[in-house]
Every structure is written in C-alpha cells, then in structure tokens.
Amino acid sequence: MWGLSESSLPRWTRRRPIWLATALTLAVLMACGGGGVGTNGTGSAPQGLSVGTVTGFGSVIVDGARFDDTVANVLIERQPGKLDRAEVKLGQGVEIGFDVDGAGTHQGVARQIQIEPALIGPVGSVGLKTLALLGQTVQINTDPAFGPVTVFEPPYLALSSVKPADWVEVHAIAVPAVAGGQPSWVATRIEQRVPMASARLHGAVTGVSGVTPNQHFQLGAVTVQLSAPVQLLTPATPLTNGQVVTIFADPAAFDPVRSVLTAQAVRMRDRLASKSPAAVDDYIGGVVSGSDGLNGLFVLDGVIVHWDGATVISGGTASNLLDGTYVRVQGRFDIDGSFQSHVIQLRNVVTEKAAEVRGTVTNWLPGTRQFTVRDVVIDATSPSIVLENFNLALCGATDLSNGQYVVVDGVGMPSGVRAQNIRCENELAVPGAVIERSGVLSRIDTVAQWLELTLSDGSVLHVTWNEHSFFRETSADELLNGKPMQPISVEGTWSGTGASAVLVASKIKLGL
C-alpha cells in the first residue's frame, strides 16, 4: 500500500544531488552552524550553529563538514525535559554548536551535539518502500545515487525487519509535498526502541493558528493541537511559521481519521538566542520548496531563504533552483527567523565523499572482508577498492587486520558503508586521531576516573574518562562492582607520549 515507484519519489531522490569539493567549500566548512545546543558549561554561547546528517567519523562529519568532537557533550531528549548522554551514529540528524578552530585546520570544534530524531513512536503500517507512524509517511532509500541511504541499526537489517506496532526512532530529511500530495520524510537512520510514555516529532511548523498555548499547526502531514494544560518546555513565546519545535504526545492521542495529534509538551527553538553574535556563518540543509525566482527566495525545512547575491557551487544560479533540489546553504539567520544565504551548495555522492570513516579496524572477518570502525560496519568486498599506502611501514601487513588505523571512503548501505577506498595511516602521526582498544578490565578507580585495560598481548593500557565520556550498556560504578576481568572496549584519543601516554576515553562499552 505504501510502496512507491522511483518516478513517484520526490525529485531530489530521483536525481544526483551535487557536492563539489572546492577551495571555497573548504573555506566555509569552518562556519557550519545549528540551533538550541547550549553552552557546554563554558559560560558563553557557541559561535556557529549547524543542522545536518552524520555522514562519517573522523571526528564527526556532518554532510561533509568535519567537527572535532573531543570536548563535546552529546545529548538527546527522547522524553520531555529529560536530556540523556548519548553517542553519535551514522545517519543521525544532529544540531551542533561549535567554535572555529584557531589552528586553521578548517575544522569546527563542536561544543555540544544535540541528536535530533525526526520521529519516535509506534509504527502504523509497513509497505515495500515506506512505513507510516503518527500520520507521517517515511520513505526508505537504498540507492546512494539518490541521496543519503537509510541505515538500519540491528536487530533491523532492512525495512522488511520492521513490523507494525514496533516503536522506532527515525532520523530523516523532510521533503515537501509533490503533485498535490502530503509532505513526507526520507529516513537516514532507523533504530528500534522500547515503548515509551510519549511519542516525539521534530521539525519546522507551518499553518500556525491561534495563540500559545492554545494553538494548532502542521508538522509534516499531521496537525498538532496545543491546548492547556500542555507543558511548555521553553518560555512561552509567539509560535510562527518556520519555527523549529519538538513535540511530545501520547500516541493514543493521535486521531488517524483527521490526522490530528494532541500534544502533551512542546519545546520551541530560538536559533538566534542559542549562539553568540560572533561573525560566524551558519548552515542549514534540506530540500527546496516554494522556489520564487521573482522575489529571490525559497523555503528550506520551513525557513525562508533569501538567495540574492549568493554563490551557487556546482553550477547554475539560485534563480533556477527548482523545488525538490537537495541543498545546503551558508549564511545568517535574521531576527525574523529567515535566512540570508551567501553560498548554496548542491550535493552529490559522485563528486564528493558520501561517507568517510577514520579509526581502528576491529572485528575483521577475512572470509567476508567486513570489519568495524567506530561502530560502523564496513564492507570491503567491492572490486573497485583501492588500498592506498597499504604497506608494511604503515599497516604491518599486506592485508587488513585488527588494530590498524584506516581511512575509509565509500557510500552508504543499510548496514553501514561500502568501501571504495581504504588508506592506512600511522595513528600516532594523525593529530587528534580517535582510536579503539579492547581488552579486559584489570583495575578501576571511579573517584579519580581511570582504569587499566590488559590487552591481548599482555600489555597494560591506562585509560582516563571525564564528563564528556559516554558509557554504553554499563557505567563506571557497574564496572567497579562487576565481575573481575570484564571484557571492554575503549574509544578515545591519546594524551601524552611514550610510556606516559594515556587514552582519554570518549566511549567505554562492554565487550570486545
């Protein structure tokens, strides 16, 4: 019922969006920006804001822009008012508050990363290429030539794994209505969730009517009704078209006949208030709608974008950007919530890396030629793979093996990334390299925040953690009180050299 043919997909999923790596692109990557991300305890707001999709790790790569995440708090709000520490994953939608790197590396320094799912809730129905939940249609993309590929987190392997009534977390790109239809989403990542007290919707609103807190508006294809005693998670402010909101609601309050959802809580975002007035441009991305060449504007995820004088990378002019074109724009938010663009970049997986992952090889399987880097499954079976600088000096072998530090360029697939190019590097020569080590826990001090990891060769690695570190499926106290010699893996960066070197953990997880 929900299956769509290629011809019925929005135009941006039927064409090849364009990413062109040029000197101009590199220069503006430092200025990527997003909203509502806080100050990370420094007492000052971040300079830039960025909203986009995670396309790799090197630190964290968002739509091709690299951000150093070693000091970033990573948070998610799955239930109203409850911010949980989290980890960044491939295909997630994120909002990043960042500062410009003064070292001139063309890399923003992320201060806080807010993970922003588009939808969390129970699945209503599943079709050949779509699923429905809370009145929204979510499309699945399996072809990297059409845009970001939908990543499925195990136990899901493909859309066929998803069942009606499953609770899912969907990260997605909003696409406008075509041919008189309803707006929809193209998923970039789908994860299974346990049932929760509240469902969640996130995005830009349209059709606002009434006065807060008694209002209704459109969020995608569903009408959201606010009525007392709705909980306002931010101070009451006039809600306007194009404003980004997060809605929490009892899924039982959804009326499928009228496609109306009554909200329990709402969080309104003020992007201007969440960053400093420093002279750093922001970025927003999405699918063009409402293109108006006469007045020099189009709409991007509900935001009015003025393109007068903007440079268009990858050819063409802003005046001929048609509805359905997938773009990322650089510019500034104005006080009225609109966006003045300076650079408009069309995206294309052919002319720029669709996915890039840097880190330590783990779980290497020679038979299937699959391995994992930073929890991303890499498929290295493609005959087109080029092994650059693959030699004894850098890799210590003539083939891949666990423990090597690699750079993988490739394209997305439902389980992770299909490698097109693999390059070995010396992790000690890569500034800020994020590496992984596995072993068994031999000692731990939860007060001083350090542990010792005994590696497979018998050597002992000293590991420290801090307020930015994420514990998956465990905690420091659980490690302390658990069984001795527990197998754990640690992801982090080196501090110090030689015998005094310690690994500063960004992630600690159970298992090898």
N, C-alpha and C positions, 0 to 999 in steps of 0.2 A: 504493500500500500504506500509505503513511504519511499520506495526506490525511485531514484531519478536517473534519467539518461544523461549522458555528457552534455547534450545540447540544451538540457533544461537547467544545468548548473549556472550560477552567476558567471558573468563574462570573465571575471578575474580568475576563476578556477578553470576556464577553458583556454586561457592564453598563457604565455610565459611572462610573468611579471619580471621587471628588469632591475637587477642590482649591478652597478658598474663601479668597480674599484678604481678610483682616480685619486689624484693628489687632493682634489677638492673634497672628495668623500672622506679621506683620511683626516683632513684638517677639521672637518665638522664633527667627526665621531667623538671628539673630546667634549662636545657640547650637548650630548644627548640628555634629555630630561624627562619626568612623570610626576604624579601627584600624590599628596597626602601621605608622606612617608616619615615624617617626624625628624628629630634632630640627633638621634643616636646618643643622647646624653652629653653632647658637647656644648650645649647652650646656644648654638647658632644653627640656623636652618641651612640645608644644603643649597648649593648654588644652582644646580641643574636638576631637571626632572625628566624622566624617561619612561615611556609606556611601550611595551612590546612583548615579543615572544622569545623565549630562550631557545637559541639555535646552536648552542655549544658551550664548551667549557675550556677556559684557558688561564684566566679566572672564569668569569661568567660572561658569555657572549649573547647579546640581545639584538636580534636582527642584524648581525654582522658587527655590532659595536661592542668593543671589549671593555669590561669593567673589572678592576681589581676589587675582589670581594673579601680580602683577608681581614678587614676590620668591620665588615658589615653585619648588622643584625638582620636576620632573615625571619620574617613573621608572617602569619596567616590568621585571618579571622573567619573561621568556619561557623562559629556560633556567635550570636550578637554580644558584643562587648568583651569577648574572650580572645585575646591575642596569644597564640601559641608559637613557640620557636619551631622553625621548620627547616627543610633543606630544599635547595633549588634543583629542579629536574628539567630534563629536555622537554620542550613543548609547552612549558608553563607560561601563562600570562603573568607578567610582573610589572610593578611600578618601582622605579629606582630613584632615590635621591642621592646625588653624587656631587663630588667636588672635582675640580680639574687637577690633574696630576701635574705638579710643578716641575717634574723631571723631564717633561717634554716627550713622553713615550706615546702620546696620542691615545691615552687610556684614562678614562674616568675612574675615580676612586669612589666606589659605592659606599655610602654611609649607612643606608638601610635599604633592604629589599623587601617590598611588600608583595607577597604572592597573591594574585587576584583571579580566582576561578570565575568563569562567566556564570556557571550554573552548578548547584549542588542540590540533588533531590532524587526522588524515585522515578525510574523510567516508566513511561506510559506504554510505549509500543516500540518495536524494533522492525525496521524494514531492511531492504537489500543494501542501501547506502545511507540510511538516515535512522535516527532514533528521535523520539519525542518525549519531552518531560515538561510539566508545568506550562503547557500551551506553546512551547518553543520547539522548532524543528532544528535539529543538529545534523549537519551533513558530515560524512566521512570522506577524507581524501587519501587515496593510496598512491597517487602519481606525483612525484616531486616536480614534474614539469608544470603541474597545475597550481603549485603553491605549497605551503607547509604540509607535510604528511602527518596524518593523525597517528600519534604514538599511544600505544596501549600498554598500561602497566599490568604485569601479571597479578592475579591469575588471568586477566584478559589477554588474549592474543590477537583478536580481531573483533570486528563488530558482531560476528556470529557468537562470540563468547558472552555478550551482554544479553541479559534476559529481562523481560518486563518485571517491574517491581524492584529490581536491583536499585540500590542507592549508588549514584555515581557522582564523581567530581569531574566537571568538564571545563577544560581551558579551550577557548575558542575565539575566533575573529568574527566580529559582527559584519554581516553583508546585507546591503539594502534589498528591499523588495524589487523584483523584476516582473515585468508584464502583468502588473496589477496584483501580484501575489503578496505574500506576507514576508517581512524581514526574517532572516534566519541566521544561523551560525555555521561556521566551518570549524570543526574541532581540530585542535593541535595536540591535545592530550586528553585521555580518558582514564580515570582511576576508579576502582571500586571502593565504596565507603560503607561503613556500618550505618544503619538507620540513625538519624539524628532528630533532635527535638524540632529543629527548624530547617527548612529548605532555604537556599540562598540564590539570589540573582544579582548580577553586577553589570552596569553599563550606563550609557548615556540615555537620558529620558527625552521623550517628545510628547506633544499634545497635553502639556500641563494645564490643568483646570482646577480652580478653587484656591483656597488659602490654607497654608500649613497650620495645624496638622490635618485639616480636612481637605484633602486633595485627591485627585486621581490623574494618572498619566500613563503613557505607553512605555514599556520597557521591552524592546523587541516586539514580539507578536502578542504579548499579554498586556491587559490593562491592570495596573496596580492601584488598589484603593487604599488610601490612608485615612484613617478615622480614629478618633480618640477611643481607647487610650493607647494609641500607637507610641512606641518608645522611640524617642529621638536620641540617637547615639552621638549627635553633634548638636551644638546650639541651633535653635530654630532660626532659620533664615529663609527668605523667599526662594522657592524652588523654581528654576527657569529651564526652558528647553535647552538641551545640550549639556546640562549639568550631569556629572557622574555621580551615581548613587549605588549603594549596596543595600539590598532589601532582604530581610529575613521574614519568613512566614511559615505557618503551619501548612504543610502540603494538603491537609484535609480541607483547608480554606479555599482551595482552588476550585472555581466553577468552570468545568470544561465546556459547558454549553455556551456561556457568554465570554469565555476566556478571560475571566476576572480573578485576580488573586488579592486577597485582603492581607495587608502587611501587618506583622507584629512589631517590627523595628526597622528603622531606616537610618543609614549613615550618609550624609551629604559631604561631597568633597569640594574643597576650595583650593585649587591648584596654586593660585597666586599666593595665598596665605601660607602655604606649606613650603615655600622656598624663599631664599634671600633675594633682595633686589639686585644682586650682582649681575654684571654684564655677561651672562652666560645663556646661550640659546637653549631651548627645549626641543624635544622631538615628540611627535605623535605619529601613529601609523594606523592604517586601516584601508577600507575600500571606499572609493569616491562615490558620492551620490549627490543629487541636486546640482550638477555642474551648470554654472551660469557664466558663460563667457562674456556676456554683455556687462555684467556687474563685477567680473573678476573674482569669483568665489566658487567654492564647492563645499560640501559638507563631508566631514570625516568623523565617523563614530559620534555623530550628533553635534560636533563642533564646527562652526562656520569658519572656513579657512579662506583668508584673503591672499591671493597669489600675485597681486600687482608687483611687477619687478622681480619676481622670483626666478632663479635659475633652475632649469629642469635638466637633471642628469640623465643620461641615456637617450637623449634626443627628444624632439618635439618641443612644444611650448605648453604652458599651463592652460592656455585657452582651448587646447584640443584634448585635454584630459577628460575622457568620457566616463560616464557612470560605470561602475564595476571595475575600474582600474585600481590595482593594488599599489599603494604608495606609502612612503614615509617622508614626512616633511620636517624641516628645521625652521625654527622661528621663535616667536614670543607670544605667550598668552597676554591678551589685553584685559583691561579691567572689566569689560562687559562679557568676558568668557570666550570671545572669539580669538582667532589665532592668526597672526601676521607672519606669513611664511617668507623665508629667504631662499631656501633650497628645497626642491621637490625631487625626490629620488624614486624612480620606478624600480621595482625589484625583479630579479631574475636568477634562478638557480643555475643557469647556464653560464652567466658571465661573472658570478661571484660564488664563493663557497656557500653551499646551502647549509652545511653543518661542519663544525670544526670541534674536535675534542683533543685536549692535551693532557697527558698524565701517564700513570704507571699501568703497564699491562698486568691484568690479573685474570684468573680463570681461563687461561689459554688452553684451547682444545685443538691440537694439531689435526685431528681427524675431520672436524667440521670447519676448521680455520675460523673459529669465533673466539672472541675474548671480550673482556670488560675493561673500560677506562672510566673512572669516576662514576661508576654505576650505570654507564651507558653501554649497552650491548653492541659490539662492533662485528659486522660480517665482513670477513676478509677473503671471501671466495671469488670475488669478481676477477676475471682475467685481465681487466684493464688497470689493476692496481700497479702503481709504480713504487718500488721500495727505494726511496731517495736516501743517500748517505747511509745505506744499510751495510755496515761493515764491522769488523772485529773491534775497531777502535771505539766506536760509539755504542754498539749493541752487544759485543762479546759473543756473537753467534752469527750464523748465516741464515737464521730464520727467527721468527718471533718466539719469545719465551716470557714467562712471568718475571716481573721486576724491571723490564726495560721501560725507559721513558720515551714515549712516542707522540708524534703529532699526526692526527688522522683527519684528512679532509674527505668529505663524502656527501651523500644525500640521505635524507631521512627515509626510514621504513617503519612499519608498525611496531617493530621490537626495538628500534634504536637507529643505528647509522650503518649504511652500506659503504664501505671504504672505497675511495677511488685513488687515494694517495696516502702512503704511510711513510713517515720520516722519523728516524731515530735521532735522539739528541742526548747530550750529556746533561742530566738533571742539575748537576752542580754548576753548570755554566749558564743555566736559564734563570734570570732574576725572578724571584717570587714563584718558582715552579711549585705547583701543587702535586704532591706525590702520595703514594699509598704504601703502607707496610702492614703485614699480617703476622701474627704470632700468638703466643699465649701470655696471659697476664701473670706476671710474677710478683709485682709489688704495686701498691697504690696508696696515695696519701690524699684524701679528699679535702683536707684543710689547706694544704699547700698546693693542691691541684696539679699533681703529677702522678705518672705511673711508669712502670718499667715493663717493656714488652720483650719477651725472649723470642728471637727469630728462629727460623728453621735451621740456620747454620750454627746455632748456639750463642750467637752474639746477643747483647742486651742493648735495647734502644730506649733512651729516656724521652718521654713524651709529656708535654705540659698542655693544659687547656685553660680557657678563660671564659669570659661572659659571652663571647661570640660563638663558642663551640656548640655543636649540635650532637646530642646523644640519640642514636636510633635504636629502638627496641630495648633500651636499657638506660641507666643513669649512673652517675658516679657512686651513689650510695648502693645501688644494686650490684655494681661490680665489686665494691668493697665487701658486701655481705654475701656474695655469691660463692660458687664453688671455686676452689683454687685452680690455677692454670686454665682459666677460661680462654677459649679462642676468640680473639677480637681482631678487627681491622681498624686502622687509623689513617685518616686522610688529613694532610696539612702541609705546612711549609717549614723549611729549615731555618733555624736561628742559630747563629754561631758557626764555627768551622772546626774541622778536625775532631779531636777527642771531646771537645766541649760542645759539639753540635747537639741540639735537641730538636725534636719535631714538635712544632706548635700545632695542635690539632684543630682543624675546622670541623671535623666529623669523627665520631667514635661509634662503632657499631659492633654488634655481636656477630661472630662467625668469621671464617677466613675468606 
